[in-house]
Amino acid sequence: TMYDGRAGACRKILNLIRRKLGDKVFCTVVHMDTKFREACASGKTIFDIDPSTRGALEYMQLAREIVRNEDA
């Protein structure tokens, strides 16, 4: 949840992880979202705060990816 595509260090680490672990790494990346801080501070989930925010949508995408992998 801390991925920032603008930061070179984040891009390098993600590329390194993908090179080293290959298909063991999910395709979905959960980017930084200020709504995560808001949710944490209020003791709620991102889905309680704003289910349409980028972070919530990426978590849903990750969940679908996990389920697809379990079915394979």
N, CA, C and O atoms as a Tripos MOL2 file, in Angstrom:
@<TRIPOS>MOLECULE
protein
  288   287    72     0     0
PROTEIN
NO_CHARGES

@<TRIPOS>ATOM
      1 N           0.8180   -1.2050    0.0000 N.3       1 THR1
      2 CA          0.0000    0.0000    0.0000 C.3       1 THR1
      3 C           0.8520    1.2560    0.0000 C.2       1 THR1
      4 O           0.3350    2.3680    0.1050 O.2       1 THR1
      5 N           2.1260    1.0800   -0.1160 N.am      2 MET2
      6 CA          3.0030    2.2470   -0.0930 C.3       2 MET2
      7 C           3.6660    2.4900   -1.4450 C.2       2 MET2
      8 O           4.6130    3.2720   -1.5230 O.2       2 MET2
      9 N           3.1970    1.8420   -2.5080 N.am      3 TYR3
     10 CA          3.8340    1.9860   -3.8090 C.3       3 TYR3
     11 C           3.5260    3.3560   -4.3990 C.2       3 TYR3
     12 O           2.3680    3.7640   -4.4940 O.2       3 TYR3
     13 N           4.5780    4.0520   -4.7900 N.am      4 ASP4
     14 CA          4.4540    5.3520   -5.4400 C.3       4 ASP4
     15 C           5.2170    5.2660   -6.7490 C.2       4 ASP4
     16 O           6.4470    5.3130   -6.7560 O.2       4 ASP4
     17 N           4.5050    5.1420   -7.8460 N.am      5 GLY5
     18 CA          5.1180    4.9870   -9.1510 C.3       5 GLY5
     19 C           5.9720    6.1580   -9.5780 C.2       5 GLY5
     20 O           6.7620    6.0340  -10.5130 O.2       5 GLY5
     21 N           5.8330    7.3010   -8.9130 N.am      6 ARG6
     22 CA          6.6620    8.4700   -9.2290 C.3       6 ARG6
     23 C           8.0540    8.3350   -8.6340 C.2       6 ARG6
     24 O           8.9910    8.9870   -9.0960 O.2       6 ARG6
     25 N           8.1980    7.5050   -7.6270 N.am      7 ALA7
     26 CA          9.4720    7.3460   -6.9270 C.3       7 ALA7
     27 C          10.3200    6.2770   -7.6080 C.2       7 ALA7
     28 O           9.9080    5.1240   -7.7390 O.2       7 ALA7
     29 N          11.4900    6.6770   -8.0290 N.am      8 GLY8
     30 CA         12.3840    5.7430   -8.6990 C.3       8 GLY8
     31 C          12.7040    4.5280   -7.8480 C.2       8 GLY8
     32 O          12.7960    3.4150   -8.3660 O.2       8 GLY8
     33 N          12.8750    4.7280   -6.5450 N.am      9 ALA9
     34 CA         13.2030    3.6090   -5.6560 C.3       9 ALA9
     35 C          12.0740    2.5860   -5.6500 C.2       9 ALA9
     36 O          12.3330    1.3830   -5.6420 O.2       9 ALA9
     37 N          10.8420    3.0430   -5.6530 N.am     10 CYS10
     38 CA          9.6990    2.1170   -5.6730 C.3      10 CYS10
     39 C           9.6870    1.3160   -6.9730 C.2      10 CYS10
     40 O           9.4820    0.1020   -6.9590 O.2      10 CYS10
     41 N           9.9030    1.9890   -8.0760 N.am     11 ARG11
     42 CA          9.9110    1.2910   -9.3660 C.3      11 ARG11
     43 C          11.0320    0.2650   -9.4280 C.2      11 ARG11
     44 O          10.8350   -0.8460   -9.9190 O.2      11 ARG11
     45 N          12.2110    0.6360   -8.9300 N.am     12 LYS12
     46 CA         13.3490   -0.2960   -8.9360 C.3      12 LYS12
     47 C          13.0650   -1.5290   -8.0950 C.2      12 LYS12
     48 O          13.3410   -2.6500   -8.5220 O.2      12 LYS12
     49 N          12.5160   -1.3310   -6.9090 N.am     13 ILE13
     50 CA         12.2240   -2.4550   -6.0070 C.3      13 ILE13
     51 C          11.1700   -3.3650   -6.6250 C.2      13 ILE13
     52 O          11.3140   -4.5870   -6.5950 O.2      13 ILE13
     53 N          10.1170   -2.7860   -7.1820 N.am     14 LEU14
     54 CA          9.0780   -3.6000   -7.8070 C.3      14 LEU14
     55 C           9.6570   -4.4150   -8.9600 C.2      14 LEU14
     56 O           9.3620   -5.6030   -9.0900 O.2      14 LEU14
     57 N          10.4710   -3.7900   -9.7870 N.am     15 ASN15
     58 CA         11.0970   -4.5160  -10.9010 C.3      15 ASN15
     59 C          12.0120   -5.6230  -10.3970 C.2      15 ASN15
     60 O          12.0260   -6.7170  -10.9620 O.2      15 ASN15
     61 N          12.7720   -5.3560   -9.3460 N.am     16 LEU16
     62 CA         13.6630   -6.3600   -8.7610 C.3      16 LEU16
     63 C          12.8560   -7.5460   -8.2320 C.2      16 LEU16
     64 O          13.2020   -8.6980   -8.4900 O.2      16 LEU16
     65 N          11.8020   -7.2690   -7.5070 N.am     17 ILE17
     66 CA         10.9550   -8.3250   -6.9550 C.3      17 ILE17
     67 C          10.3680   -9.1650   -8.0850 C.2      17 ILE17
     68 O          10.3600  -10.3940   -8.0140 O.2      17 ILE17
     69 N           9.8820   -8.5000   -9.1160 N.am     18 ARG18
     70 CA          9.2910   -9.2390  -10.2420 C.3      18 ARG18
     71 C          10.3260  -10.0790  -10.9800 C.2      18 ARG18
     72 O          10.0240  -11.1910  -11.4120 O.2      18 ARG18
     73 N          11.5430   -9.5580  -11.1300 N.am     19 ARG19
     74 CA         12.6060  -10.3400  -11.7820 C.3      19 ARG19
     75 C          12.9890  -11.5540  -10.9490 C.2      19 ARG19
     76 O          13.1710  -12.6480  -11.4830 O.2      19 ARG19
     77 N          13.1110  -11.3620   -9.6500 N.am     20 LYS20
     78 CA         13.5520  -12.4470   -8.7620 C.3      20 LYS20
     79 C          12.4750  -13.5010   -8.5350 C.2      20 LYS20
     80 O          12.7790  -14.6930   -8.4860 O.2      20 LYS20
     81 N          11.2180  -13.0750   -8.3950 N.am     21 LEU21
     82 CA         10.1540  -13.9910   -8.0230 C.3      21 LEU21
     83 C           9.2380  -14.3800   -9.1740 C.2      21 LEU21
     84 O           8.4470  -15.3150   -9.0480 O.2      21 LEU21
     85 N           9.3370  -13.6800  -10.2790 N.am     22 GLY22
     86 CA          8.5710  -14.0310  -11.4700 C.3      22 GLY22
     87 C           7.0820  -14.1410  -11.2350 C.2      22 GLY22
     88 O           6.4540  -13.2090  -10.7320 O.2      22 GLY22
     89 N           6.5110  -15.2940  -11.6050 N.am     23 ASP23
     90 CA          5.0600  -15.4640  -11.5330 C.3      23 ASP23
     91 C           4.5380  -15.7020  -10.1170 C.2      23 ASP23
     92 O           3.3440  -15.9360   -9.9310 O.2      23 ASP23
     93 N           5.4100  -15.6450   -9.1300 N.am     24 LYS24
     94 CA          4.9710  -15.7610   -7.7320 C.3      24 LYS24
     95 C           4.4600  -14.4130   -7.2050 C.2      24 LYS24
     96 O           3.9250  -14.3330   -6.0990 O.2      24 LYS24
     97 N           4.6320  -13.3620   -8.0060 N.am     25 VAL25
     98 CA          4.2180  -12.0160   -7.6180 C.3      25 VAL25
     99 C           2.9250  -11.6820   -8.3520 C.2      25 VAL25
    100 O           2.8270  -11.8780   -9.5640 O.2      25 VAL25
    101 N           1.9510  -11.1860   -7.6330 N.am     26 PHE26
    102 CA          0.7010  -10.7800   -8.2600 C.3      26 PHE26
    103 C           0.9310   -9.5980   -9.1960 C.2      26 PHE26
    104 O           1.8590   -8.8130   -8.9970 O.2      26 PHE26
    105 N           0.1020   -9.4750  -10.1930 N.am     27 CYS27
    106 CA          0.1900   -8.3540  -11.1410 C.3      27 CYS27
    107 C          -0.3010   -7.0530  -10.5110 C.2      27 CYS27
    108 O           0.2150   -5.9770  -10.8130 O.2      27 CYS27
    109 N          -1.2860   -7.1580   -9.6470 N.am     28 THR28
    110 CA         -1.8920   -5.9790   -9.0410 C.3      28 THR28
    111 C          -0.9210   -5.3060   -8.0830 C.2      28 THR28
    112 O          -0.2620   -5.9610   -7.2760 O.2      28 THR28
    113 N          -0.8490   -3.9940   -8.1910 N.am     29 VAL29
    114 CA         -0.0510   -3.1750   -7.2750 C.3      29 VAL29
    115 C          -1.0150   -2.2220   -6.5790 C.2      29 VAL29
    116 O          -1.8150   -1.5500   -7.2290 O.2      29 VAL29
    117 N          -0.9320   -2.1700   -5.2610 N.am     30 VAL30
    118 CA         -1.7750   -1.2440   -4.4880 C.3      30 VAL30
    119 C          -0.9470    0.0080   -4.2250 C.2      30 VAL30
    120 O           0.0320   -0.0180   -3.4780 O.2      30 VAL30
    121 N          -1.3580    1.0890   -4.8500 N.am     31 HIS31
    122 CA         -0.6270    2.3560   -4.7470 C.3      31 HIS31
    123 C          -0.9630    3.0960   -3.4460 C.2      31 HIS31
    124 O          -1.9270    2.7700   -2.7530 O.2      31 HIS31
    125 N          -0.1470    4.0870   -3.1460 N.am     32 MET32
    126 CA         -0.4300    4.9570   -2.0080 C.3      32 MET32
    127 C          -1.7620    5.6580   -2.2490 C.2      32 MET32
    128 O          -2.0870    6.0240   -3.3780 O.2      32 MET32
    129 N          -2.5110    5.8370   -1.2020 N.am     33 ASP33
    130 CA         -3.7990    6.5170   -1.2910 C.3      33 ASP33
    131 C          -4.0000    7.2360    0.0330 C.2      33 ASP33
    132 O          -3.9590    6.6090    1.0920 O.2      33 ASP33
    133 N          -4.2140    8.5280   -0.0140 N.am     34 THR34
    134 CA         -4.3810    9.2910    1.2300 C.3      34 THR34
    135 C          -5.5800    8.8130    2.0400 C.2      34 THR34
    136 O          -5.6360    9.0250    3.2510 O.2      34 THR34
    137 N          -6.5290    8.1760    1.3850 N.am     35 LYS35
    138 CA         -7.7000    7.6550    2.0970 C.3      35 LYS35
    139 C          -7.3250    6.5200    3.0530 C.2      35 LYS35
    140 O          -8.0540    6.2540    4.0090 O.2      35 LYS35
    141 N          -6.1840    5.8430    2.8040 N.am     36 PHE36
    142 CA         -5.7270    4.8030    3.7350 C.3      36 PHE36
    143 C          -5.4430    5.4100    5.1050 C.2      36 PHE36
    144 O          -5.8070    4.8330    6.1300 O.2      36 PHE36
    145 N          -4.7950    6.5730    5.1230 N.am     37 ARG37
    146 CA         -4.5010    7.2530    6.3920 C.3      37 ARG37
    147 C          -5.7880    7.6400    7.1110 C.2      37 ARG37
    148 O          -5.9220    7.4700    8.3220 O.2      37 ARG37
    149 N          -6.7130    8.1540    6.3480 N.am     38 GLU38
    150 CA         -8.0060    8.5520    6.9160 C.3      38 GLU38
    151 C          -8.7170    7.3460    7.5230 C.2      38 GLU38
    152 O          -9.2560    7.4300    8.6260 O.2      38 GLU38
    153 N          -8.7180    6.2420    6.8130 N.am     39 ALA39
    154 CA         -9.3740    5.0280    7.3120 C.3      39 ALA39
    155 C          -8.6920    4.5350    8.5860 C.2      39 ALA39
    156 O          -9.3580    4.2000    9.5650 O.2      39 ALA39
    157 N          -7.3770    4.4940    8.5650 N.am     40 CYS40
    158 CA         -6.6180    4.0280    9.7290 C.3      40 CYS40
    159 C          -6.8810    4.9160   10.9460 C.2      40 CYS40
    160 O          -7.1010    4.4210   12.0510 O.2      40 CYS40
    161 N          -6.8550    6.2210   10.7320 N.am     41 ALA41
    162 CA         -7.0490    7.1600   11.8360 C.3      41 ALA41
    163 C          -8.4370    7.0410   12.4600 C.2      41 ALA41
    164 O          -8.6210    7.3200   13.6450 O.2      41 ALA41
    165 N          -9.4070    6.6270   11.6530 N.am     42 SER42
    166 CA        -10.7690    6.5190   12.1800 C.3      42 SER42
    167 C         -11.1440    5.0970   12.5650 C.2      42 SER42
    168 O         -12.2760    4.8370   12.9720 O.2      42 SER42
    169 N         -10.1910    4.1710   12.4370 N.am     43 GLY43
    170 CA        -10.4500    2.7850   12.8130 C.3      43 GLY43
    171 C         -11.4010    2.0770   11.8590 C.2      43 GLY43
    172 O         -12.1160    1.1550   12.2510 O.2      43 GLY43
    173 N         -11.4020    2.5140   10.6090 N.am     44 LYS44
    174 CA        -12.2890    1.9370    9.6090 C.3      44 LYS44
    175 C         -11.4730    1.3450    8.4640 C.2      44 LYS44
    176 O         -10.2540    1.5080    8.4070 O.2      44 LYS44
    177 N         -12.1530    0.6640    7.5650 N.am     45 THR45
    178 CA        -11.4820    0.1530    6.3770 C.3      45 THR45
    179 C         -11.6110    1.1790    5.2510 C.2      45 THR45
    180 O         -12.4190    2.1050    5.3200 O.2      45 THR45
    181 N         -10.8120    0.9920    4.2370 N.am     46 ILE46
    182 CA        -10.8850    1.8750    3.0730 C.3      46 ILE46
    183 C         -12.2680    1.7910    2.4290 C.2      46 ILE46
    184 O         -12.7490    2.7610    1.8440 O.2      46 ILE46
    185 N         -12.9010    0.6240    2.5410 N.am     47 PHE47
    186 CA        -14.2270    0.4360    1.9540 C.3      47 PHE47
    187 C         -15.3030    1.1930    2.7380 C.2      47 PHE47
    188 O         -16.3270    1.5750    2.1710 O.2      47 PHE47
    189 N         -15.0780    1.4100    4.0370 N.am     48 ASP48
    190 CA        -15.9890    2.2240    4.8390 C.3      48 ASP48
    191 C         -15.8460    3.7050    4.4860 C.2      48 ASP48
    192 O         -16.8290    4.4440    4.4670 O.2      48 ASP48
    193 N         -14.6260    4.1220    4.2120 N.am     49 ILE49
    194 CA        -14.3380    5.5330    3.9390 C.3      49 ILE49
    195 C         -14.7650    5.9320    2.5360 C.2      49 ILE49
    196 O         -15.4970    6.9050    2.3510 O.2      49 ILE49
    197 N         -14.2990    5.1690    1.5420 N.am     50 ASP50
    198 CA        -14.6190    5.4930    0.1430 C.3      50 ASP50
    199 C         -14.3320    4.2820   -0.7360 C.2      50 ASP50
    200 O         -13.2000    4.1040   -1.1860 O.2      50 ASP50
    201 N         -15.3290    3.4540   -0.9870 N.am     51 PRO51
    202 CA        -15.1090    2.2340   -1.7720 C.3      51 PRO51
    203 C         -14.7590    2.4980   -3.2360 C.2      51 PRO51
    204 O         -14.3730    1.5730   -3.9510 O.2      51 PRO51
    205 N         -14.8890    3.7400   -3.6890 N.am     52 SER52
    206 CA        -14.5690    4.0410   -5.0840 C.3      52 SER52
    207 C         -13.1740    4.6360   -5.2550 C.2      52 SER52
    208 O         -12.7690    4.9610   -6.3710 O.2      52 SER52
    209 N         -12.4400    4.7790   -4.1540 N.am     53 THR53
    210 CA        -11.0990    5.3430   -4.2480 C.3      53 THR53
    211 C         -10.1440    4.3540   -4.9020 C.2      53 THR53
    212 O         -10.4070    3.1520   -4.9310 O.2      53 THR53
    213 N          -9.0520    4.8590   -5.4200 N.am     54 ARG54
    214 CA         -8.0810    4.0270   -6.1360 C.3      54 ARG54
    215 C          -7.6070    2.8550   -5.2880 C.2      54 ARG54
    216 O          -7.5230    1.7290   -5.7770 O.2      54 ARG54
    217 N          -7.2980    3.1110   -4.0290 N.am     55 GLY55
    218 CA         -6.8090    2.0550   -3.1510 C.3      55 GLY55
    219 C          -7.8260    0.9410   -2.9550 C.2      55 GLY55
    220 O          -7.4700   -0.2370   -2.9680 O.2      55 GLY55
    221 N          -9.0840    1.3050   -2.7730 N.am     56 ALA56
    222 CA        -10.1420    0.3010   -2.5920 C.3      56 ALA56
    223 C         -10.3120   -0.5200   -3.8590 C.2      56 ALA56
    224 O         -10.4510   -1.7410   -3.7960 O.2      56 ALA56
    225 N         -10.3010    0.1360   -4.9960 N.am     57 LEU57
    226 CA        -10.4540   -0.5720   -6.2710 C.3      57 LEU57
    227 C          -9.2760   -1.5200   -6.5140 C.2      57 LEU57
    228 O          -9.4580   -2.6250   -7.0250 O.2      57 LEU57
    229 N          -8.0830   -1.0870   -6.1490 N.am     58 GLU58
    230 CA         -6.9080   -1.9560   -6.3340 C.3      58 GLU58
    231 C          -6.9480   -3.1460   -5.3760 C.2      58 GLU58
    232 O          -6.5350   -4.2450   -5.7470 O.2      58 GLU58
    233 N          -7.4340   -2.9480   -4.1650 N.am     59 TYR59
    234 CA         -7.5810   -4.0830   -3.2480 C.3      59 TYR59
    235 C          -8.6140   -5.0750   -3.7770 C.2      59 TYR59
    236 O          -8.4290   -6.2850   -3.6440 O.2      59 TYR59
    237 N          -9.6890   -4.5850   -4.3680 N.am     60 MET60
    238 CA        -10.6840   -5.4830   -4.9580 C.3      60 MET60
    239 C         -10.0760   -6.2390   -6.1410 C.2      60 MET60
    240 O         -10.3330   -7.4300   -6.3210 O.2      60 MET60
    241 N          -9.2780   -5.5490   -6.9380 N.am     61 GLN61
    242 CA         -8.6030   -6.1950   -8.0610 C.3      61 GLN61
    243 C          -7.6540   -7.2770   -7.5540 C.2      61 GLN61
    244 O          -7.5950   -8.3650   -8.1270 O.2      61 GLN61
    245 N          -6.9140   -6.9920   -6.4900 N.am     62 LEU62
    246 CA         -6.0040   -7.9720   -5.8990 C.3      62 LEU62
    247 C          -6.7830   -9.1770   -5.3790 C.2      62 LEU62
    248 O          -6.3620  -10.3190   -5.5660 O.2      62 LEU62
    249 N          -7.9120   -8.9270   -4.7310 N.am     63 ALA63
    250 CA         -8.7310  -10.0300   -4.2150 C.3      63 ALA63
    251 C          -9.1980  -10.9320   -5.3560 C.2      63 ALA63
    252 O          -9.1670  -12.1570   -5.2350 O.2      63 ALA63
    253 N          -9.6300  -10.3260   -6.4630 N.am     64 ARG64
    254 CA        -10.0540  -11.1270   -7.6250 C.3      64 ARG64
    255 C          -8.8830  -11.9410   -8.1760 C.2      64 ARG64
    256 O          -9.0510  -13.0940   -8.5720 O.2      64 ARG64
    257 N          -7.7160  -11.3390   -8.1970 N.am     65 GLU65
    258 CA         -6.5250  -12.0420   -8.6850 C.3      65 GLU65
    259 C          -6.1810  -13.2260   -7.7820 C.2      65 GLU65
    260 O          -5.8090  -14.2900   -8.2780 O.2      65 GLU65
    261 N          -6.2970  -13.0580   -6.4880 N.am     66 ILE66
    262 CA         -6.0330  -14.1340   -5.5330 C.3      66 ILE66
    263 C          -7.0210  -15.2790   -5.7390 C.2      66 ILE66
    264 O          -6.6310  -16.4460   -5.7830 O.2      66 ILE66
    265 N          -8.2840  -14.9400   -5.8630 N.am     67 VAL67
    266 CA         -9.3220  -15.9670   -6.0630 C.3      67 VAL67
    267 C          -9.0710  -16.7250   -7.3600 C.2      67 VAL67
    268 O          -9.1940  -17.9500   -7.3900 O.2      67 VAL67
    269 N          -8.7230  -16.0230   -8.4270 N.am     68 ARG68
    270 CA         -8.4290  -16.6950   -9.6940 C.3      68 ARG68
    271 C          -7.2500  -17.6620   -9.5490 C.2      68 ARG68
    272 O          -7.2670  -18.7510  -10.1240 O.2      68 ARG68
    273 N          -6.2420  -17.2750   -8.7940 N.am     69 ASN69
    274 CA         -5.0730  -18.1420   -8.5830 C.3      69 ASN69
    275 C          -5.4390  -19.3800   -7.7770 C.2      69 ASN69
    276 O          -4.8990  -20.4590   -8.0220 O.2      69 ASN69
    277 N          -6.3460  -19.2390   -6.8240 N.am     70 GLU70
    278 CA         -6.7670  -20.3940   -6.0100 C.3      70 GLU70
    279 C          -7.5520  -21.3840   -6.8560 C.2      70 GLU70
    280 O          -7.4860  -22.5920   -6.6290 O.2      70 GLU70
    281 N          -8.2850  -20.8790   -7.8210 N.am     71 ASP71
    282 CA         -9.0910  -21.7530   -8.6770 C.3      71 ASP71
    283 C          -8.2420  -22.4660   -9.7370 C.2      71 ASP71
    284 O          -8.6600  -23.4840  -10.2880 O.2      71 ASP71
    285 N          -7.0720  -21.9380  -10.0150 N.am     72 ALA72
    286 CA         -6.2280  -22.5030  -11.0880 C.3      72 ALA72
    287 C          -5.5590  -23.8060  -10.6590 C.2      72 ALA72
    288 O          -4.8190  -24.4060  -11.4390 O.2      72 ALA72
@<TRIPOS>BOND
     1     1     2 1
     2     2     3 1
     3     3     4 2
     4     3     5 am
     5     5     6 1
     6     6     7 1
     7     7     8 2
     8     7     9 am
     9     9    10 1
    10    10    11 1
    11    11    12 2
    12    11    13 am
    13    13    14 1
    14    14    15 1
    15    15    16 2
    16    15    17 am
    17    17    18 1
    18    18    19 1
    19    19    20 2
    20    19    21 am
    21    21    22 1
    22    22    23 1
    23    23    24 2
    24    23    25 am
    25    25    26 1
    26    26    27 1
    27    27    28 2
    28    27    29 am
    29    29    30 1
    30    30    31 1
    31    31    32 2
    32    31    33 am
    33    33    34 1
    34    34    35 1
    35    35    36 2
    36    35    37 am
    37    37    38 1
    38    38    39 1
    39    39    40 2
    40    39    41 am
    41    41    42 1
    42    42    43 1
    43    43    44 2
    44    43    45 am
    45    45    46 1
    46    46    47 1
    47    47    48 2
    48    47    49 am
    49    49    50 1
    50    50    51 1
    51    51    52 2
    52    51    53 am
    53    53    54 1
    54    54    55 1
    55    55    56 2
    56    55    57 am
    57    57    58 1
    58    58    59 1
    59    59    60 2
    60    59    61 am
    61    61    62 1
    62    62    63 1
    63    63    64 2
    64    63    65 am
    65    65    66 1
    66    66    67 1
    67    67    68 2
    68    67    69 am
    69    69    70 1
    70    70    71 1
    71    71    72 2
    72    71    73 am
    73    73    74 1
    74    74    75 1
    75    75    76 2
    76    75    77 am
    77    77    78 1
    78    78    79 1
    79    79    80 2
    80    79    81 am
    81    81    82 1
    82    82    83 1
    83    83    84 2
    84    83    85 am
    85    85    86 1
    86    86    87 1
    87    87    88 2
    88    87    89 am
    89    89    90 1
    90    90    91 1
    91    91    92 2
    92    91    93 am
    93    93    94 1
    94    94    95 1
    95    95    96 2
    96    95    97 am
    97    97    98 1
    98    98    99 1
    99    99   100 2
   100    99   101 am
   101   101   102 1
   102   102   103 1
   103   103   104 2
   104   103   105 am
   105   105   106 1
   106   106   107 1
   107   107   108 2
   108   107   109 am
   109   109   110 1
   110   110   111 1
   111   111   112 2
   112   111   113 am
   113   113   114 1
   114   114   115 1
   115   115   116 2
   116   115   117 am
   117   117   118 1
   118   118   119 1
   119   119   120 2
   120   119   121 am
   121   121   122 1
   122   122   123 1
   123   123   124 2
   124   123   125 am
   125   125   126 1
   126   126   127 1
   127   127   128 2
   128   127   129 am
   129   129   130 1
   130   130   131 1
   131   131   132 2
   132   131   133 am
   133   133   134 1
   134   134   135 1
   135   135   136 2
   136   135   137 am
   137   137   138 1
   138   138   139 1
   139   139   140 2
   140   139   141 am
   141   141   142 1
   142   142   143 1
   143   143   144 2
   144   143   145 am
   145   145   146 1
   146   146   147 1
   147   147   148 2
   148   147   149 am
   149   149   150 1
   150   150   151 1
   151   151   152 2
   152   151   153 am
   153   153   154 1
   154   154   155 1
   155   155   156 2
   156   155   157 am
   157   157   158 1
   158   158   159 1
   159   159   160 2
   160   159   161 am
   161   161   162 1
   162   162   163 1
   163   163   164 2
   164   163   165 am
   165   165   166 1
   166   166   167 1
   167   167   168 2
   168   167   169 am
   169   169   170 1
   170   170   171 1
   171   171   172 2
   172   171   173 am
   173   173   174 1
   174   174   175 1
   175   175   176 2
   176   175   177 am
   177   177   178 1
   178   178   179 1
   179   179   180 2
   180   179   181 am
   181   181   182 1
   182   182   183 1
   183   183   184 2
   184   183   185 am
   185   185   186 1
   186   186   187 1
   187   187   188 2
   188   187   189 am
   189   189   190 1
   190   190   191 1
   191   191   192 2
   192   191   193 am
   193   193   194 1
   194   194   195 1
   195   195   196 2
   196   195   197 am
   197   197   198 1
   198   198   199 1
   199   199   200 2
   200   199   201 am
   201   201   202 1
   202   202   203 1
   203   203   204 2
   204   203   205 am
   205   205   206 1
   206   206   207 1
   207   207   208 2
   208   207   209 am
   209   209   210 1
   210   210   211 1
   211   211   212 2
   212   211   213 am
   213   213   214 1
   214   214   215 1
   215   215   216 2
   216   215   217 am
   217   217   218 1
   218   218   219 1
   219   219   220 2
   220   219   221 am
   221   221   222 1
   222   222   223 1
   223   223   224 2
   224   223   225 am
   225   225   226 1
   226   226   227 1
   227   227   228 2
   228   227   229 am
   229   229   230 1
   230   230   231 1
   231   231   232 2
   232   231   233 am
   233   233   234 1
   234   234   235 1
   235   235   236 2
   236   235   237 am
   237   237   238 1
   238   238   239 1
   239   239   240 2
   240   239   241 am
   241   241   242 1
   242   242   243 1
   243   243   244 2
   244   243   245 am
   245   245   246 1
   246   246   247 1
   247   247   248 2
   248   247   249 am
   249   249   250 1
   250   250   251 1
   251   251   252 2
   252   251   253 am
   253   253   254 1
   254   254   255 1
   255   255   256 2
   256   255   257 am
   257   257   258 1
   258   258   259 1
   259   259   260 2
   260   259   261 am
   261   261   262 1
   262   262   263 1
   263   263   264 2
   264   263   265 am
   265   265   266 1
   266   266   267 1
   267   267   268 2
   268   267   269 am
   269   269   270 1
   270   270   271 1
   271   271   272 2
   272   271   273 am
   273   273   274 1
   274   274   275 1
   275   275   276 2
   276   275   277 am
   277   277   278 1
   278   278   279 1
   279   279   280 2
   280   279   281 am
   281   281   282 1
   282   282   283 1
   283   283   284 2
   284   283   285 am
   285   285   286 1
   286   286   287 1
   287   287   288 2
@<TRIPOS>SUBSTRUCTURE
     1 THR1         2 RESIDUE 1 A THR
     2 MET2         6 RESIDUE 1 A MET
     3 TYR3        10 RESIDUE 1 A TYR
     4 ASP4        14 RESIDUE 1 A ASP
     5 GLY5        18 RESIDUE 1 A GLY
     6 ARG6        22 RESIDUE 1 A ARG
     7 ALA7        26 RESIDUE 1 A ALA
     8 GLY8        30 RESIDUE 1 A GLY
     9 ALA9        34 RESIDUE 1 A ALA
    10 CYS10       38 RESIDUE 1 A CYS
    11 ARG11       42 RESIDUE 1 A ARG
    12 LYS12       46 RESIDUE 1 A LYS
    13 ILE13       50 RESIDUE 1 A ILE
    14 LEU14       54 RESIDUE 1 A LEU
    15 ASN15       58 RESIDUE 1 A ASN
    16 LEU16       62 RESIDUE 1 A LEU
    17 ILE17       66 RESIDUE 1 A ILE
    18 ARG18       70 RESIDUE 1 A ARG
    19 ARG19       74 RESIDUE 1 A ARG
    20 LYS20       78 RESIDUE 1 A LYS
    21 LEU21       82 RESIDUE 1 A LEU
    22 GLY22       86 RESIDUE 1 A GLY
    23 ASP23       90 RESIDUE 1 A ASP
    24 LYS24       94 RESIDUE 1 A LYS
    25 VAL25       98 RESIDUE 1 A VAL
    26 PHE26      102 RESIDUE 1 A PHE
    27 CYS27      106 RESIDUE 1 A CYS
    28 THR28      110 RESIDUE 1 A THR
    29 VAL29      114 RESIDUE 1 A VAL
    30 VAL30      118 RESIDUE 1 A VAL
    31 HIS31      122 RESIDUE 1 A HIS
    32 MET32      126 RESIDUE 1 A MET
    33 ASP33      130 RESIDUE 1 A ASP
    34 THR34      134 RESIDUE 1 A THR
    35 LYS35      138 RESIDUE 1 A LYS
    36 PHE36      142 RESIDUE 1 A PHE
    37 ARG37      146 RESIDUE 1 A ARG
    38 GLU38      150 RESIDUE 1 A GLU
    39 ALA39      154 RESIDUE 1 A ALA
    40 CYS40      158 RESIDUE 1 A CYS
    41 ALA41      162 RESIDUE 1 A ALA
    42 SER42      166 RESIDUE 1 A SER
    43 GLY43      170 RESIDUE 1 A GLY
    44 LYS44      174 RESIDUE 1 A LYS
    45 THR45      178 RESIDUE 1 A THR
    46 ILE46      182 RESIDUE 1 A ILE
    47 PHE47      186 RESIDUE 1 A PHE
    48 ASP48      190 RESIDUE 1 A ASP
    49 ILE49      194 RESIDUE 1 A ILE
    50 ASP50      198 RESIDUE 1 A ASP
    51 PRO51      202 RESIDUE 1 A PRO
    52 SER52      206 RESIDUE 1 A SER
    53 THR53      210 RESIDUE 1 A THR
    54 ARG54      214 RESIDUE 1 A ARG
    55 GLY55      218 RESIDUE 1 A GLY
    56 ALA56      222 RESIDUE 1 A ALA
    57 LEU57      226 RESIDUE 1 A LEU
    58 GLU58      230 RESIDUE 1 A GLU
    59 TYR59      234 RESIDUE 1 A TYR
    60 MET60      238 RESIDUE 1 A MET
    61 GLN61      242 RESIDUE 1 A GLN
    62 LEU62      246 RESIDUE 1 A LEU
    63 ALA63      250 RESIDUE 1 A ALA
    64 ARG64      254 RESIDUE 1 A ARG
    65 GLU65      258 RESIDUE 1 A GLU
    66 ILE66      262 RESIDUE 1 A ILE
    67 VAL67      266 RESIDUE 1 A VAL
    68 ARG68      270 RESIDUE 1 A ARG
    69 ASN69      274 RESIDUE 1 A ASN
    70 GLU70      278 RESIDUE 1 A GLU
    71 ASP71      282 RESIDUE 1 A ASP
    72 ALA72      286 RESIDUE 1 A ALA
